[in-house]
Amino acid sequence: MENIKKQCPICGEQSLIEKTGDFHFEPPENIPGGTMIIPNSEWEECESCKEVILLPELIKNLDKQKNKRIVNKKDFTCPNCKGDKSIFVNDGHSKLTKISCPTCKGIGLFFTNQEKIKKIKEWQESDYVHQLTCSSGSCNHVVLIPIEENYKVILKCPECDYVQTFIPEAVLKIDMKQVEKNIKNFES
């Protein structure tokens, strides 16, 4: 059976295909257990921009696995302050996006690779921050492109072979839409 290609919502190309099989997800370092494998999964992937679109059932299964790992882990560390005290999930039966840290009293956030790419793109498209750019020297600070490679998000230069594996924490933590809204309110 031939895979019918649909239009990718990210790049607009007619290159989005349905994928089935074992889905591999690389959680953040502070979620124990290493790579999560969700068997018999369905998702979509763009052959052009390599964006992976998770379908609702797969997201639900990933959330279940993440919740089990965190609820069962006593020495889980906060992504905000790296505190070593125990952290608990606010609601062990819903999405794993909120934790409460007794050290910094903050709320830590966890992102799927798709969510990380979206946050990076919002950062890169903002007029109010310094974009993440190529530092190879030969590219004159070309804006890096976020992609998922080997189940991890990396930043690649579209003009050379420069790759950045580190994503600054601020890029993931700051809500760029709120920043832009605040600046526009301040300017008016």
C-alpha positions in Angstrom: 0.0 0.0 0.0 1.4 3.4 -1.0 1.7 6.1 1.6 -0.4 9.2 0.5 1.5 12.4 1.3 -0.4 15.2 3.0 0.6 18.9 3.4 2.9 19.5 6.4 1.5 22.2 8.8 5.1 23.4 9.5 6.8 23.7 6.1 3.8 23.6 3.8 5.3 20.9 1.6 3.2 18.0 0.4 5.5 15.5 2.2 3.8 14.5 5.4 3.5 10.7 5.6 1.9 8.3 8.1 4.3 6.2 10.1 3.6 3.1 12.2 5.7 1.0 14.5 7.7 1.4 17.7 7.9 5.1 18.5 11.1 6.1 20.3 11.1 9.2 22.6 14.2 10.5 24.4 12.9 12.2 27.6 14.9 14.9 29.5 17.8 13.7 31.6 15.9 14.1 34.8 13.2 11.7 33.8 14.6 8.3 34.7 14.7 5.2 32.6 16.2 6.3 29.3 14.5 6.1 26.0 10.8 5.4 26.0 9.5 3.0 23.4 5.8 3.0 22.6 5.0 -0.2 20.6 2.5 -0.3 17.8 2.2 3.5 17.5 1.0 5.8 14.7 2.4 9.2 14.0 3.1 11.5 11.0 6.5 12.7 9.8 7.4 15.3 7.2 10.0 14.1 4.7 11.0 17.7 3.9 11.5 19.4 7.3 11.6 16.2 9.4 8.9 17.5 11.8 7.2 14.7 13.7 3.5 15.1 14.4 2.3 13.0 17.4 -1.3 11.8 17.2 -3.5 12.0 20.3 -3.3 8.3 21.2 0.5 8.4 21.1 0.7 11.5 23.2 -1.6 9.8 25.7 0.6 6.7 25.9 3.8 8.9 26.3 2.2 10.8 29.1 1.2 7.6 30.9 4.8 6.3 30.7 6.3 9.6 31.8 3.9 9.8 34.8 4.7 6.2 35.9 8.4 7.0 35.8 8.2 10.2 37.8 5.6 9.0 40.3 7.8 6.0 41.1 11.1 8.0 41.3 12.0 9.4 44.7 15.2 11.2 43.8 13.8 13.1 40.8 15.5 16.5 40.3 14.0 19.8 39.4 14.9 21.1 35.9 14.8 24.7 37.2 17.1 24.6 40.2 18.6 21.1 39.9 17.6 20.7 43.6 18.1 17.3 45.1 14.9 17.1 47.2 12.0 14.9 46.2 9.6 16.3 43.8 6.0 15.3 43.3 3.7 15.5 40.3 0.8 17.7 40.9 -1.6 15.3 39.2 -0.3 11.8 38.5 -3.3 11.0 36.3 -3.1 13.8 33.7 -0.4 15.3 31.5 3.1 15.4 32.8 3.8 19.0 32.4 3.7 20.3 36.0 5.8 19.4 39.0 6.2 21.2 42.3 9.7 21.7 43.7 10.1 22.1 47.4 13.6 23.6 46.9 12.9 26.5 44.5 9.1 26.5 44.9 9.1 26.7 41.1 7.2 24.7 38.5 9.4 22.7 36.2 8.3 22.1 32.6 8.9 19.1 30.4 8.7 19.2 26.7 8.4 16.6 23.9 10.8 17.1 21.0 7.9 18.6 19.0 7.2 21.1 21.8 10.9 22.0 22.0 11.1 22.6 18.3 8.0 24.8 18.5 9.5 26.8 21.4 12.8 27.2 19.6 11.0 28.4 16.4 9.0 31.0 18.5 12.4 32.2 19.9 14.0 32.4 16.5 11.1 34.3 15.0 10.9 36.9 17.8 12.2 40.5 17.2 13.0 40.9 21.0 15.7 38.3 21.6 19.1 37.4 20.2 18.5 34.5 17.9 20.6 31.3 18.1 23.0 31.5 15.3 25.9 29.6 13.7 29.2 30.2 15.3 31.4 28.5 12.8 32.7 31.8 11.6 32.2 31.1 7.9 28.4 31.6 7.9 28.2 35.2 9.3 25.8 34.2 12.1 23.1 32.4 10.1 20.0 31.5 12.2 20.1 27.8 13.3 17.2 25.5 12.4 15.8 23.1 15.1 15.4 19.5 14.0 14.9 16.2 15.6 17.8 13.8 15.0 18.2 10.4 16.6 15.2 11.2 18.9 16.9 14.4 20.2 16.4 18.1 19.2 19.5 19.7 17.8 20.2 23.0 16.1 21.7 22.9 12.6 23.2 25.6 10.4 21.4 25.5 7.0 24.6 26.7 5.2 27.4 24.6 6.8 27.9 21.4 8.9 27.7 23.3 12.3 25.5 21.5 14.9 24.6 22.8 18.3 23.3 20.2 20.7 22.9 22.5 23.7 19.6 24.4 23.9 19.7 27.3 26.3 17.2 26.9 29.2 15.7 30.4 28.6 14.6 29.4 25.1 12.4 26.7 26.6 11.3 28.6 29.7 10.3 32.0 28.3 6.9 32.4 26.8 7.7 34.5 23.8 4.1 35.3 23.0 3.7 36.8 26.5 7.0 38.8 26.2 5.8 40.2 22.9 2.4 41.1 24.4 4.0 42.8 27.4 6.4 44.8 25.1 3.5 45.9 22.9 1.5 46.9 26.0 4.5 48.9 27.3 5.0 50.6 24.0 1.4 51.8 23.7 
